Amino acid sequence: MGLLHIVVAPAKSALPRRPSAASSTTKLLGAKSSIFRPIAIEVTPEATTENSPKATEPAPLKAAAALPALPKPEVKATPIPTRLPMVESKPVENTPEEAPAPIPGVSTIQFNFNYQGGDLSGAILTQLQAGTAPDILLTFPGGNANDSSDNVVPLANAGLIAPIEADWAGDVPDTWKSSVFFNDKLYSSPGALQPLAAMYNQTLLDELGLKVPTTLDEVMQLCTDAKDKGVYAYAQGLGDAAAGPQMLSFGQTASLIYGADPTWDQGLATGKVTYPGSGWQTQFEIYQNMFKAGCFGDGALGRSRVQGQEAVAKRQALGLVDVGAVLAGIHASNAKDKFLVSAIPATNDGKNSISALPGYVLTANAAAKNLAAAKAFVAFAGEPDQSAAYATGFGSVPLIPNPDFKAPAVLADFNKLVIDGQTAPLANVQPEVQTALNTGVQSMLLGKDTPATVAQKMQDAYKK
């Protein structure tokens, strides 16, 4: 596999500042991509200098993580037999006054990045049980305490990852605390958010004299106007039974349910709420009306998500509702047009929330040989500058609102909604409920189910 040798400075807030002597250092980095790609990281401390502390050096710091792209380094890639890129990067030089102090016994930390495909999460869980896991772990945010998954909450509940202390801990919005906290303790870096929302070809909208809708009535009017212009509004992959139909539902329940009540799903276990009679059933009614109005174009029930993305790139459709990561592929196929991300309205009050997905975070293995260094790096990864670099590399925005973050034009509206607190967590549906959602919507659009029966099927699939 390709190897990336990087020198990374420890967190400024966690460690004392070194008075002088510049060191070669970089910001948080990795492979530039708008789609999260797991990479395994092996970290080895460089030899200490004569002026470094004489304490015994710790064992090599190892990590498995997904990290974003450097803003400045020279990068070149060459194909290798594994079909994974070999990347070489030159570190960015810090000025003397910016250079932070080293972790005790280590002047700098050298990261050797190995790009690794396959089931990295499964491998990490196996290694945790065997006691061979890296010091820094790639982890999914949130989760259920009783699950056996690579998520922050179950790993923390099992005592497999260590709590950390960070200056930014109090800045995590309440909506996202369950993603990185467990029992009031912080366990991970904050990561970044990507939208699940409507993505439009702004250039095509302008050419046709159309605008992004801000109410449900305007959504329906856009569908009519698009047909009159020889295109259609939303290229949903309704034939993709695994995940296609759910995208519009996830997008619109942000305004119908989760924006106002981020913990709505918790009420399912107590019987406080049910899918029938809720905003979910309302969304299915909207779905049905949009389908009948031709919002999704001809052949939508046979269209895959990839084909939907191609339709947007080819200007056959004005946009689609999906996860923000797909926009990179659309833009790669159509680089001349400008695109934008916006909430997909589900009401007429103009108060729209946008579904957001927190991406991979970093955690410290509780059994790490270099636990102090691992915890310091996880805290470092959450600092504003590092979170901004992480978000930039992944085509996302910082989970902790950052007014100084310069979002790309395509994410400007999404970033404003994040800063204004108008994001909603993605619905936390069980796998069986997710299947009932996707197959139920398909059946409804074929005329075999109703909004009420789809909601009831989801309720029947729910396990308390």
C-alpha positions in Angstrom: 0.0 0.0 0.0 1.0 3.6 -0.4 2.6 5.3 2.6 2.2 8.9 3.6 4.8 10.2 6.1 3.5 13.2 8.0 4.7 15.2 11.0 1.8 16.4 13.2 2.0 18.8 16.1 0.1 18.1 19.3 -2.7 20.3 20.5 -1.9 23.8 21.5 -4.6 23.9 24.2 -3.6 20.6 25.8 0.1 21.2 26.1 2.4 24.0 27.1 3.8 26.2 24.3 7.5 25.8 23.4 9.3 29.2 23.6 11.4 28.8 20.4 12.8 26.5 17.7 10.5 25.9 14.8 9.5 22.4 13.8 8.2 20.9 10.6 4.5 20.4 11.2 1.2 20.0 9.4 -2.4 20.5 10.1 -4.9 17.7 10.3 -4.9 16.0 6.9 -5.5 13.0 4.7 -7.0 12.1 1.3 -9.1 14.9 -0.2 -12.5 13.5 -0.8 -16.1 14.4 -0.3 -16.9 10.8 0.6 -15.5 9.5 3.9 -12.8 6.9 3.1 -11.4 4.8 6.0 -7.6 4.8 6.3 -5.3 3.1 8.7 -2.7 5.2 10.4 0.5 4.0 12.1 2.2 6.7 14.1 5.8 6.5 15.2 7.6 9.2 17.4 10.7 10.8 15.9 13.9 10.5 17.7 14.3 13.2 20.4 16.9 15.9 20.0 19.5 16.8 22.5 17.3 19.5 23.9 14.3 17.2 24.3 13.3 15.7 27.6 15.2 12.6 28.5 12.2 10.7 29.7 11.7 7.2 28.2 10.0 7.4 24.9 6.6 5.8 24.6 5.9 3.0 22.2 4.9 4.0 18.7 1.5 5.7 18.6 -0.8 3.9 16.2 -4.1 5.1 14.8 -6.9 4.1 12.5 -8.8 7.1 11.2 -10.2 9.0 8.3 -8.6 12.5 8.0 -9.1 15.3 5.5 -6.9 17.0 3.1 -4.0 19.4 3.7 -4.8 22.8 2.4 -1.2 23.5 1.2 1.0 20.4 0.7 2.3 19.2 -2.6 0.6 15.9 -3.4 1.2 13.4 -6.2 -0.5 10.1 -6.7 0.6 7.1 -8.6 -1.5 3.9 -9.2 -0.4 0.8 -7.3 -1.6 -2.8 -7.6 -4.1 -2.5 -4.8 -5.9 0.2 -6.7 -5.4 2.5 -3.7 -3.4 5.7 -4.2 0.2 6.2 -3.1 0.4 9.7 -1.8 3.4 11.7 -0.9 3.1 15.0 1.0 5.6 17.7 2.1 4.9 19.2 5.5 3.9 22.8 6.0 6.5 24.8 8.0 5.3 26.6 11.2 6.8 29.9 12.3 8.8 29.8 15.6 6.1 31.5 17.5 3.4 29.0 16.3 5.4 25.9 17.2 3.7 24.0 20.1 5.5 22.0 22.7 6.1 18.3 22.2 4.4 15.5 24.0 6.8 14.6 26.8 9.6 12.4 25.5 8.6 13.0 21.9 9.8 16.0 19.8 7.2 15.3 17.1 5.0 12.5 15.9 5.4 11.0 12.5 2.3 9.6 10.9 2.6 6.9 8.3 -0.8 6.8 6.5 -1.7 3.5 4.9 -4.9 3.6 2.9 -7.0 0.6 3.8 -10.1 -0.7 2.1 -12.6 -3.3 3.3 -14.4 -3.5 6.6 -12.2 -1.3 8.7 -14.8 -0.9 11.4 -15.1 -4.7 11.7 -11.4 -5.0 11.9 -11.2 -2.4 14.7 -13.8 -4.2 16.8 -12.0 -7.4 16.4 -8.7 -5.8 17.3 -10.3 -4.2 20.4 -11.4 -7.6 21.6 -7.9 -9.0 20.9 -6.1 -6.1 22.6 -4.3 -5.3 19.3 -6.2 -2.2 18.3 -4.4 1.1 17.4 -4.2 3.9 19.9 -6.4 6.3 17.9 -9.6 4.8 16.4 -11.8 5.7 13.5 -15.3 5.7 15.1 -18.9 6.5 14.0 -20.6 9.1 16.2 -23.5 8.3 18.5 -25.1 4.9 18.6 -27.0 2.8 21.1 -25.3 1.8 24.4 -26.4 -1.8 24.0 -25.1 -2.2 20.4 -21.9 -4.0 19.5 -20.8 -1.5 16.9 -18.0 0.9 16.1 -19.9 3.9 17.5 -18.9 6.3 20.3 -21.7 5.4 22.7 -21.4 1.6 22.7 -17.6 1.7 22.8 -17.7 4.2 25.7 -20.3 2.1 27.5 -18.0 -0.9 27.2 -15.0 1.0 28.5 -13.1 0.5 25.2 -12.5 4.2 24.5 -11.2 6.8 27.0 -12.9 10.1 27.9 -11.0 13.2 26.9 -10.8 16.8 28.0 -10.9 19.6 25.5 -11.4 23.4 25.7 -14.0 23.1 23.0 -16.2 20.5 24.7 -18.7 23.2 25.9 -19.2 24.4 22.4 -20.8 21.2 21.1 -24.4 22.1 20.2 -27.0 20.2 22.3 -28.4 18.6 19.1 -25.1 16.8 18.6 -24.0 16.0 22.2 -25.3 12.5 22.0 -22.9 12.0 19.0 -19.7 12.6 21.0 -20.7 12.5 24.7 -21.6 9.5 26.9 -22.8 9.9 30.5 -21.8 13.6 30.4 -18.2 12.8 29.4 -16.6 13.7 26.0 -15.2 10.8 24.1 -14.4 11.9 20.6 -13.4 14.7 18.2 -16.5 16.6 16.9 -16.0 15.7 13.2 -18.0 17.5 10.6 -21.5 17.6 9.2 -22.7 16.9 5.7 -26.2 17.6 4.6 -29.0 15.3 3.5 -30.9 17.9 1.6 -32.0 19.2 -1.8 -29.1 19.9 -4.3 -29.9 22.0 -7.3 -28.1 23.0 -10.5 -28.1 26.7 -9.8 -26.9 27.5 -13.3 -29.8 25.6 -14.9 -32.3 27.2 -12.6 -31.1 30.7 -13.6 -31.2 29.8 -17.3 -34.8 28.6 -17.0 -35.9 31.6 -14.8 -36.7 29.3 -11.8 -35.7 29.6 -8.2 -35.1 27.3 -5.2 -38.3 26.7 -3.3 -38.7 27.8 0.3 -42.2 26.4 0.9 -44.1 23.2 0.0 -46.4 25.1 -2.4 -43.3 26.4 -4.1 -41.9 22.8 -4.4 -45.1 21.7 -6.1 -44.9 24.8 -8.4 -41.3 24.0 -9.3 -42.4 20.5 -10.4 -45.0 22.0 -12.7 -42.6 24.7 -14.1 -39.8 22.2 -14.6 -42.1 20.0 -16.8 -43.1 23.1 -18.8 -39.4 23.7 -19.5 -38.7 20.2 -20.7 -37.0 18.9 -17.5 -38.1 17.5 -14.2 -37.5 18.7 -10.6 -36.0 15.9 -8.5 -34.1 12.9 -9.8 -34.8 10.5 -6.9 -33.5 7.0 -7.2 -36.8 5.3 -6.3 -35.7 2.0 -7.8 -32.9 1.7 -5.3 -34.7 -0.4 -2.7 -31.8 -0.3 -0.2 -31.7 3.5 0.2 -33.3 5.4 -2.7 -36.9 6.1 -1.4 -35.8 7.1 2.1 -33.8 10.2 1.0 -36.8 12.4 0.5 -38.4 11.2 3.7 -35.3 11.9 5.7 -35.0 15.3 4.1 -38.5 16.4 4.8 -39.0 15.0 8.3 -36.3 17.4 9.3 -38.9 20.1 9.2 -41.9 18.0 10.0 -40.4 16.3 13.1 -36.7 16.4 14.0 -35.9 20.1 13.8 -38.4 20.8 16.6 -37.9 17.6 18.5 -34.5 16.1 17.9 -35.2 13.3 20.4 -38.5 12.2 18.8 -37.2 8.7 18.1 -36.7 8.0 21.9 -40.5 8.3 22.3 -41.0 5.2 20.2 -39.6 3.0 22.9 -42.0 4.3 25.5 -45.0 4.5 23.2 -45.1 8.3 23.5 -45.0 8.6 19.8 -45.8 6.3 16.8 -45.1 6.4 13.1 -48.8 6.3 12.2 -50.4 9.8 12.7 -47.0 11.5 13.0 -45.0 13.7 10.7 -43.8 10.5 8.9 -47.3 9.8 7.7 -47.6 13.5 6.6 -44.4 13.1 4.7 -45.7 10.0 2.9 -48.8 12.1 1.8 -46.5 14.7 0.4 -44.4 12.0 -1.3 -47.5 10.6 -3.0 -48.6 14.1 -4.2 -45.2 14.9 -5.6 -45.1 11.6 -7.5 -48.5 12.2 -9.0 -47.4 15.7 -10.0 -44.5 14.3 -11.9 -41.8 15.8 -9.7 -39.6 12.8 -10.2 -39.8 12.5 -14.0 -40.6 9.4 -16.0 -39.4 6.0 -15.0 -38.5 7.1 -11.4 -39.4 3.7 -9.9 -36.8 2.0 -12.1 -34.1 4.6 -11.5 -31.1 4.0 -9.3 -29.5 6.7 -7.1 -26.5 6.7 -9.4 -28.7 7.2 -12.4 -30.4 10.0 -10.6 -27.1 11.7 -10.0 -26.2 11.3 -13.7 -29.5 12.9 -14.7 -28.7 16.0 -12.6 -25.2 16.1 -14.1 -26.7 15.9 -17.7 -29.1 18.7 -16.9 -32.1 16.4 -17.4 -33.3 17.2 -13.8 -33.0 20.4 -11.8 -31.7 18.5 -8.7 -32.3 15.7 -6.2 -32.5 15.0 -2.5 -29.7 12.9 -1.2 -26.6 13.0 1.0 -24.2 15.8 0.3 -21.4 13.5 -0.6 -23.0 12.7 -4.0 -22.5 16.2 -5.1 -18.8 15.6 -5.7 -19.6 13.0 -8.4 -22.2 15.3 -10.0 -19.8 18.2 -10.1 -17.1 16.0 -11.5 -19.3 15.1 -14.4 -20.5 18.7 -14.9 -17.8 21.1 -13.8 -19.1 24.1 -15.7 -22.3 24.5 -13.8 -22.7 25.8 -10.2 -24.7 23.8 -7.7 -26.1 24.6 -4.3 -27.5 22.8 -1.2 -30.8 23.8 0.4 -33.4 22.4 2.8 -36.3 20.6 1.0 -39.5 22.2 2.3 -42.3 20.2 3.8 -44.5 23.0 5.1 -45.7 26.4 4.1 -44.5 28.4 7.1 -41.1 29.0 5.6 -39.3 27.6 8.7 -37.2 24.9 7.2 -34.8 22.6 9.0 -32.1 20.6 7.2 -31.1 17.1 8.0 -27.4 16.8 8.8 -25.2 13.7 9.2 -22.1 13.8 11.5 -19.2 11.9 9.9 -16.4 9.8 11.3 -14.8 11.0 14.5 -11.6 10.1 16.3 -11.4 8.3 19.7 -8.7 7.2 22.0 -8.3 3.5 22.7 -8.7 3.0 26.5 -5.9 0.4 26.3 -3.6 2.6 24.3 0.1 2.3 25.0 0.4 6.1 24.6 -2.9 7.1 26.1 -1.9 10.6 27.0 -0.6 11.3 23.5 -3.7 9.7 21.9 -6.1 11.8 24.0 -4.1 14.9 23.3 -4.3 14.3 19.6 -8.1 13.7 19.7 -8.5 16.9 21.5 -6.3 18.7 19.0 -8.4 17.3 16.1 -11.4 19.2 17.6 -9.8 22.6 17.7 -11.4 25.2 15.4 -8.6 25.3 12.8 -8.3 21.5 12.7 -12.1 21.0 12.5 -12.2 23.5 9.6 -9.4 21.6 7.8 -11.2 18.3 8.4 -14.5 19.7 7.1 -12.9 21.2 4.0 -11.2 18.0 3.1 -14.5 16.1 3.3 -16.7 18.6 1.6 -18.6 19.2 4.9 -18.9 21.9 7.5 -17.7 21.9 11.1 -20.1 20.3 13.6 -19.3 23.0 16.1 -20.5 26.2 14.4 -17.5 28.2 13.3 -18.3 31.8 11.9 -14.7 32.0 10.6 -15.1 28.8 8.5 -15.2 29.7 4.8 -17.6 27.2 3.3 -17.6 26.6 -0.4 -20.4 28.3 -2.3 -22.3 25.1 -2.7 -22.4 24.6 1.1 -22.9 28.3 2.1 -26.7 27.9 2.8 -26.1 24.7 4.8 -23.3 26.3 6.8 -25.6 29.2 7.7 -28.3 26.8 8.8 -25.7 25.0 11.0 -24.6 28.3 12.6 -28.2 29.4 13.1 -29.1 26.1 14.8 -31.5 25.1 12.1 -30.2 21.6 11.5 -31.9 18.4 12.5 -30.4 15.0 13.3 -31.1 12.2 10.9 -33.9 9.9 11.9 -32.5 7.0 13.9 -34.4 4.1 12.3 -33.8 0.5 13.0 -32.7 -1.7 10.1 -36.1 -3.4 9.9 -37.9 -0.1 10.0 -35.6 1.2 7.3 -36.5 -1.7 5.1 -40.2 -1.2 5.7 -39.8 2.5 4.8 -38.1 1.9 1.5 -40.2 -1.0 0.3 -43.4 0.7 1.7 -42.8 3.9 -0.3 -42.2 1.9 -3.5 -45.4 0.0 -2.9 -47.3 3.2 -2.2 -46.1 4.9 -5.4 -47.2 1.7 -7.2 -50.7 2.2 -5.8 -50.5 -0.9 -3.5 -50.2 1.0 -0.2 -51.3 4.2 1.4 -49.5 6.7 3.5 -51.2 5.3 6.6 -50.3 1.7 5.8 -46.7 2.5 5.1 -46.5 4.3 8.5 -48.1 1.2 10.1 -45.6 -1.1 8.5 -42.8 0.9 10.0 -44.5 0.7 13.4 -45.0 -3.1 13.0 -41.3 -3.5 12.2 -40.1 -1.4 15.2 -38.6 -3.4 18.1 -38.7 -2.0 21.6 
